[in-house]
Amino acid sequence: MIKKVFIDSDVILDVATGRMPFVEQSKTALALIENGYALGVVSSNSITNIYYVLRKISSNEKARDFIKTILKYISVITVDHDSILTAIESKFMDFEDGVQNYCALKNQCDLILTRNIKDYTFSELQVLEPKDFVALYGQ
């Protein structure tokens, strides 16, 4: 049941920042990916956004170290011209979420893992919160 999972930055930031009450479910979801139950991907612009947030609340070195750690088990996919154009013309209210969605579609992801399901109302992909993703694997 390995799926290609697009991971929204909110899930990664839950773990990186210890954001309560979300950290435990997000950590469990990422652990499933780290242990090979699914293939995890994140967009290139998410990595820069994650770095920006972590650098602001900690330090350059800690932000870079965290990113190096997650890149051991999560792959980076690029955001391309077509994904951006499609997002601009889409029904997505939040442009960034539209970009993420079309990036995931273009890269043949099976689902989007996020805490903000309502932001992906117009997605053609299955969209799951960490707790529901974890439940798929009986955890």
C-alpha positions in Angstrom: 0.0 0.0 0.0 2.9 2.4 -0.6 1.6 5.7 -1.9 3.3 8.8 -3.2 2.4 11.4 -0.6 2.7 15.1 -1.1 3.4 16.6 2.4 2.1 20.1 3.1 4.6 22.3 5.0 2.2 22.6 8.0 2.7 18.9 8.8 6.5 19.3 8.8 6.4 22.5 10.8 4.2 20.8 13.4 7.1 18.5 14.1 9.8 21.0 13.7 8.2 23.5 16.1 6.5 21.0 18.5 3.2 22.7 17.6 0.6 21.5 20.0 -1.8 19.6 19.8 -0.7 18.5 16.3 2.9 17.4 16.8 2.2 13.8 17.8 0.0 12.9 14.9 2.2 14.7 12.4 5.3 13.0 13.9 3.6 9.6 13.5 2.7 10.3 9.9 6.2 11.4 9.0 7.6 8.3 10.8 5.5 6.1 8.5 7.1 7.8 5.5 10.6 7.6 7.1 10.1 3.9 7.6 9.1 3.3 4.0 5.3 2.8 4.3 4.9 5.6 1.8 7.0 7.8 -0.5 7.1 11.3 0.8 7.6 14.4 -1.3 7.6 18.1 -0.7 7.7 21.0 -3.1 10.9 23.1 -3.5 9.1 26.2 -2.4 7.9 24.5 0.8 11.5 23.8 1.7 12.4 27.5 1.5 9.3 28.4 3.5 10.1 25.9 6.2 13.7 27.3 6.4 12.3 30.8 6.7 10.0 29.9 9.6 12.6 27.9 11.4 15.3 30.4 11.0 13.1 33.1 12.5 12.2 31.1 15.6 15.6 29.4 16.1 18.8 29.9 14.1 20.2 29.4 10.6 22.1 26.3 11.7 19.2 24.6 13.4 16.9 25.3 10.4 19.5 23.9 8.0 20.1 20.8 10.2 16.3 20.1 10.4 16.0 20.3 6.6 19.0 18.0 6.1 17.4 15.5 8.4 14.0 15.4 6.7 15.6 15.3 3.3 17.0 11.9 4.2 13.5 10.4 3.8 11.5 13.0 1.9 12.2 14.0 -1.7 11.9 17.5 -3.2 9.9 18.0 -6.3 10.0 21.2 -8.3 7.3 23.7 -8.9 7.1 24.5 -12.6 5.7 27.1 -14.9 2.6 25.1 -15.8 1.7 24.4 -12.1 1.8 28.1 -11.3 -0.2 29.1 -14.3 -2.8 26.4 -13.6 -3.0 27.6 -9.9 -3.6 31.2 -11.0 -6.5 30.1 -13.2 -7.9 27.7 -10.6 -10.8 27.9 -8.1 -8.3 27.7 -5.2 -8.8 30.6 -2.9 -5.3 30.4 -1.6 -2.8 30.7 -4.5 0.0 28.8 -2.6 -2.3 25.8 -1.9 -3.2 25.8 -5.6 0.4 25.7 -6.5 1.0 22.8 -4.1 -2.0 20.9 -5.5 -1.0 21.2 -9.1 2.6 20.4 -8.3 1.4 17.2 -6.5 -0.8 16.3 -9.5 2.0 16.9 -12.0 4.3 14.7 -10.0 1.7 11.9 -9.8 1.2 12.0 -6.1 -1.6 9.8 -4.7 -2.6 12.1 -1.9 -1.9 15.3 -0.1 -1.1 15.2 3.6 -2.2 18.4 5.4 -3.9 19.7 8.4 -5.8 22.2 6.2 -8.2 20.0 4.3 -10.6 22.9 3.6 -7.8 24.6 1.7 -7.8 21.7 -0.8 -11.6 21.5 -1.5 -11.0 21.7 -5.2 -8.2 19.1 -5.4 -8.6 16.1 -7.5 -6.4 14.2 -5.2 -7.3 12.4 -1.9 -6.5 14.9 0.9 -5.9 13.5 4.4 -5.0 14.9 7.8 -2.2 13.2 9.6 -4.5 11.2 11.9 -6.4 9.8 9.0 -3.2 9.0 7.1 -1.9 7.2 10.2 -5.2 5.2 10.4 -4.6 3.9 6.8 -1.7 2.0 8.2 -3.4 0.8 11.4 -1.3 2.9 13.7 
